Amino acid sequence: KMFQNVQKGKLNLKGGDAKKKKGKKRNVEEMAVAVVEEKETKGKSSSSSSSDPATKKEKLELEDDKPVDLRTPAEKRYDEEMKRRGQDRHSKIAKQSYRERIDKFNLAVSQLTEHYDIPKVGPG
């Protein structure tokens, strides 16, 4: 009698019935075919045999030697910049020896105020 008014099942939230629509998942192979088609149309006029799906797939297989880059120009610039920054960071670290880095760190720590020191607790 105590648990008669208990609702069983999952928790229903307000507005929880509306399900979000999922976007289409793009097939990487289809995107690669589209990139190959764009290259074809830019390079030369498309012939009737190039519109055949089997021919497109064969051309894609022929171009497997060089991978198709599906990144946007902004993504390419970002990756190049991060690579350059990483190289700069490595070269800066390589210029200093371990002893020099430790000395630099100790100097920075010694110049900090006493506020950052660990306070003594207890008598003595």
Secondary structure as GFF3:
##gff-version 3
##sequence-region A 1 124
A	DSSP	alpha_helix	28	43	.	.	.	ID=ss1
A	DSSP	three_ten_helix	48	51	.	.	.	ID=ss2
A	DSSP	alpha_helix	53	62	.	.	.	ID=ss3
A	DSSP	three_ten_helix	63	65	.	.	.	ID=ss4
A	DSSP	alpha_helix	73	95	.	.	.	ID=ss5
A	DSSP	alpha_helix	98	110	.	.	.	ID=ss6
A	DSSP	three_ten_helix	114	116	.	.	.	ID=ss7
###
